[in-house]
Structure formats: C-alpha cells, structure tokens
Amino acid sequence: MVAQIKASACLLSWQRPYNMQRIVDHLQMMPFIDEIIIWNNNSVSLSVDGDNVRVIQSESNIGGYGRYLCAKQAKNDVIYTQDDDWIASDINILYEAFCSDSSKITHGLISKHFKGKEKFYRGSAQVAYMGYGAFFKKEWIQVLESYVNMFGEDYLLCKHADWIFPLLRDQIHNTIEVNAEQLIGKNGLEALWIGENFWTDAEEAERRVSKILGKVIHKEKLGAKTNSVKIFRVHKNPIRKYILDKAGKTGVPVKIESEELLRHAEKVGSIIGNTQKKLFDSGQSFKKAYYEDEEALNSPCLSDIIKNYDELKNNLRGTALEPMLV
C-alpha cells in the first residue's frame, strides 16, 4: 500500500435510496476515506447511519451536477465518487493507482466495458465513467466553470455533468479494469441512460465541450441519419400492469415485495435502454408512444389487491416506482 492520502467520498442519491446505507457501510471500511458526503437530489429526506457522514439536501433535482457541487464542500483535496447502484469491490486498486499518478482521473470499468474502452476516447480527451468508482482532485472541478460561463447551469449540465467534466480535462485518463457488485436499480425506470434523448444529448454535450476547448473532440457519425422514425411503444405504467396481471392469475389479493417490483422495473428499463441505443447507433430517430391496456382502466385499485400496500408504498418512497402504485 502506498502512503495514504485522505479522500472524501462524494456520493449522489436520487431514486435509489435503498442502496445508500450499504454503500456507506462499505466505504467506511476504507482507511483512506475519512469523510462521506451525500448529495440528495430526492425531495424525500435521506437518513444514513455512520461516522463522518453528512447529507446535503438539494432544493431541486439537478442530476449528476450535484456530484460536483457536493465535491466543492469536501474537506479533502482528493475526491472519490461512484454511482448508487454498485459496490466498488476494487476501490483499493483504484486508490493505489491514483496515488501512483495523481495527474489524471483514475476510474474503473468492469470487464465488458473495459474491453471496448476505446469507444470512450474523443481525440485528446476521454469520457471517464464515474459509476464503478473514480478518484480525482477537488480543484479539477473548476473546469465546469468554463461551461457555466458559456451555457449556464442548464439542463444539459445537470443531465451530462459526468460526460462534460472529464472531457473538459482534455486528457486520456487512467482507466482500470475492476470488479464491482451490481445493486438493485442499475437498469431501473429512473436510470438516466434509458431516458429519452440521453444519447443525442450526450452528442450535444460533446459539441459544447469542443466549443469551449476551441478544438473538435466530437466526431459526427459516418453517414447521414436516416429519415426513418421508429415508433417505440412503451407501457404507461408497467408496474401497475405487472401487479394486476399477478393478482388476476391468483384470483385473490397478493403480497408484493419491494425487491420484486424493482427487479421487474430493471427488466423493463433494460429493454427500453438497449432498444433506444440500437436505434441511435443505426442512425434512426425514435419517438415514444405510451399506451395502457384498456382493461386496466376498469381494474380495482392496487390498494384493494395488495395485502401489504402501505408497507410497499413506504418502502418505495422517493423511488421512480412510488407514483406508479396508485
């Protein structure tokens, strides 16, 4: 182990509060982390146990930009961050790599992404994926001021701060292959990457970084986009449909566990996200068309068919699924 440099863990909580305690417990076992700050984008308050843990309640949901506003309030010069849907098993490896070379962002990629890490290169710059664990210097977040000065604290910064920040560093970062344990919610219905316009907005973020840096780092896709517009049908409320289908099969009120619904949401989210990415890569535009089964409109209230309805609502407070339990 190299000589220890103290780091502040700056985490982002949005709609996966159920994972945060476990992540904090894991980080508190790391001797080089002596402070944990959580930026809570959720309107529902967050309570996490642990020493030297602080929660900052955001006035509104400002997306990934909150990660960097959180880092501004850290006491240490070194920042560690990760997403709220993973346990970074190899955080020690990332830490030692950063201590050996602290001139660039050190970030992890799991095997399937590491094999294609070149896809994150943008000429002299690189997108550093922060989700599996990343170390960087607090002073580096000042590069975001160049974006704010030109474009303001706009929707694109909130949505793609994790894209913009590493690109504005204009360097090839230290990318390490790591192991990480996936937690519930990676492909959930709240996941940014399955949201509409995620990939086209990422392209726009790269164009803006190019403008700030005064050189082109973004390369348009070869070949013009087709005029084809794919109508992408998405169920308006997949959670309600799942519950009604289950209750209909049993014919009696059912007990539903929170994790069961979260797992179903992951399956739905994965289908949506992967379909959108394939359409984007093929040059097609797509438009979402939401639908709902007609028979569902006259179905009973979920509170009438779920035995543990109040408990379920309470467990899913602050998540993307809560408003679907009506």
N, C-alpha and C positions, 0 to 999 in steps of 0.2 A: 504493500500500500504506500502510495506517495504521501508526502507531507500534507496533512489535512488543511483544506481551505473550507471555511464555513460557507454554507449556502442557505438561501431562503427558498423554500418551496412555495411557489405561487400557483394556485390551482383555480380552475374555473368551474363553477357549479351552475347548472341551468335546469335541465329537466331530468337529471339522473341523481337526485339527492340520496337515493337508496344506496349508492355506491360509495359515497364520500367518506363515511366512517371507516370502512375497510381500507381505503386508500391512505387515509391519515394514519391509521394503525401501522400500516406497512412502512410509511415514510418515517415514522417516529423510531423505527429500529435502526435508521441510518445515522451513524455518529456524526456525519458531516453536515447534517441538516439540523439546525437549531431554531428554526422558525418556520411555521406553516401559516400562510395567509390564503384565505379562500374568498374569491370574488363571487358573490351570489347574484346572478342575473335574474333569479326567480323572485316573483312577488311574494312567494311563501317563504317565511323565515327559515333559516337553516341552523340547526344546533348540532355541533360536533364536539365530542369529548377529546381531551388530550392536553398535554402541557405545551405552552407556547403556540397555541392555535388561535387564530383570530379570523373572524368572518366579517367581510365588508359587504354591506347590503347596498346593491346598486339601486338607484332611483328608477331605472328602466332597464330593459334587456338590451345591452349593447354588444351582444355577441362576443366573438373572440377578442375584440379590442379590450374587453375587460381584463384579459390576462396581462396586458401590458400596463394598464393603469394600476393594476394590483402590484406589479413588479416595482412601480415607482415608489411604493410605500414600504418596500422591503428595507431592512436594516443592513443587509449584507450586500457586497458588491457582486456576488455570484448568484444567479437565479437558476432554479430548477423548475421545470414545468412538465406537465403531462395532461392527457385527457382524462375525463372522468368515467371512461368505460374500459380501462385497462389497469392491471397491476404490473408495473415495470419491474419484472424479475431481475433484469440485468442492470439495474441502476448503478451498481458498484463499478461495472465495466465502463459505463458512460462517464461516471465521475472521474475515474482514473485517466481516461483518455482526455478529458477536458483539462485536468491538472497538468498533463504532459504537454498539451498545446492549447493554451487559452486564447489564441488569436482568432478563433473562429467558433461558430456554433457547433456543438457536438450533439448529435441527435441519433436516435435509434430507428432502425427499420426491421420489422420482422422478416423472416426468410423470403416470403413470396414477393414482398416489395423490394427487398434488398437486391434480388436477382435482376430486377429491372430498374435499378436506381438511376440509370442514365436518363430516364424519362423526366426526372426532376431537374435536369440541367437546362439552363437558359443562357447559353453562351458563357460569359464570365461569371454569371450568377447562378444561384440554385435555390429551389424551393426546399426548405428544411422541414420535414414533417415533425411536428412537435408532439404528436399524440402518444408515442411509445416511450417518451422521456427525452428531455433535451436540457442542456446546460448552456448558458450564455451570460455575458456580463451585463449588469444593470445599465451601464452607461450607453450600451448599444441601442437601447430603445429610443434614444434621441433621434434616430433616423426617421422615425414616424412623424416627427415634427415637419419634415420636408413635405410629406404627404398632406398633413393637415393644413399647412400654409398654402398649398396649391388647390386642394379639393375640399378641405374642411373635414370635420368628423362626420362623414356621411355614411350612408347605408353600406357602401362597398367596403369601407374600412372596418365597420362592425362585422360584416359577413366574412371578409377575407384578410383580416389582420395577420393571420398565421401564414398567409401567402405573401403579403406585402412586406412584412418585417424582414424575413430572411433574404428576399430578393433585393431590397434596398441596401443590404450589406454588401452586395455586389462581389461575392466571392464564392468559391466552392467550399462547402462546409465539410466537417468531419463526420462522415456517415458510418455508423457501426451496426453490424448485424446483431440483433438481440432477440432474446425470448421475452414474451410478455403473455400474461394470462388475460384472456378476454373476459370482461364482465358483462352483465346484462345491459342491453341498451345500445350496443355499437351500431346496429342497423335499425334502431327503433324509429318510430314515426317522427321523432323530434330531431333526428340526425341531420346536420347541415348538408351532408353530401347527397341526400335524397331529395332535398328541396328543389323547387323549380328554379331554373336558371343558375344553378350552382356552377356549372362548367362554363357557361357563357360569361358569367360574372367574373370567374377566375381569369378568363382571357382578357377581359376589360381591365382587371387589376394589373395584369402584366403590361398592358399598353400604357397605363398610367405610370407605372414604375419606369418604363422606358423613357417617358417624357421627363420624369424627374431626374433620371440619371443622364439624360442627354445622349442616349445611345439605345439602339434597338436590342432588347433582350427577348422580346416576344416575336415568335415566327408564326405567321398565319399558316393554317393547314394547307397542304398542297391540294390544288383542285378547288373549284368553286363549290359552295354548298348547293345541294340540290334544292329544287323548288318544292320538293315533297314535304308535306306537313303531316306528321303521324298523329292521329288522334289516340291519345293514351288514356284508356278508361281506368279510372281509379274509384273504388268504392268509397262513398262519402263517409261512412262510419264502419270500418272493418271490425272494430272491437264489439260494437253492438250486434253486428251480424253474427260474429263468432259465438257470442253468448246466446242469442236467440236460437241459432242452429243447435247448439248443445242442449239447451232446455227443451227444444222441440223433439229431439231424439229421445230424451229420457221421459218426457211427459210429466215430470214433476219438478218442483223447484230444485235448483242445483247450487252447490257450493263451488265458488270460483276462487282460486288462489291468485295473488298479485303476480307472482312469477309466471304463472300460466299465460296471463294476458300479455305480459311483457315479452315473453317468448314468441307469442303469436304476432305481436307488433313487429318484432325483429324479422320474422319471415316475410311479412307484407312489405316492410321497408326495404329489405334486401331485393325483392322483386322490382320494386319501383326504382330504386337507385341504379341497379345493374341495367335495367331496360333503358333508362334515360342516358346512361353513359354509352351504351351501344349505339343508340340513335345519334348522340352527339359525335361520336367517333366516326360514324358513317356519313356525317355531313347533313343529316336530316334535322329539320326543326320538328318540334313536337308541341302539342297542346293538350293539357289535361282536361278530361271530361269526367266530372264527378257524377256518379249515379248511385241510386239506392233502390233496393228491391221493393216493389210495390207492396208486397205482403207485409213487409217490415213496418210499414206506416201504421198498420192497424194492430200491431203486435202489442202485448202487455208491457207495462213499464218494467224496466230492469229491476227496480226495487221490489217488484212483486215476484220475480222468479229467481232472484239471487238470495240465498239464505243469509250470507254474511255481507250484505250490501254495504252497510255502514262501515264495517271494518275495511272492506275493499276500497271504498271511497277515501277513507282516512289514509290507508297505506299508499295510495296513488296520488295524494295531494301534491300539487306542484309539478306533476309529470304531464306529458302530452296526452296521456290516456284519461286523465281526470274528466275533462269536458265531454268525453265520449260515453261516460257512464250516466247517461240521462235517458 
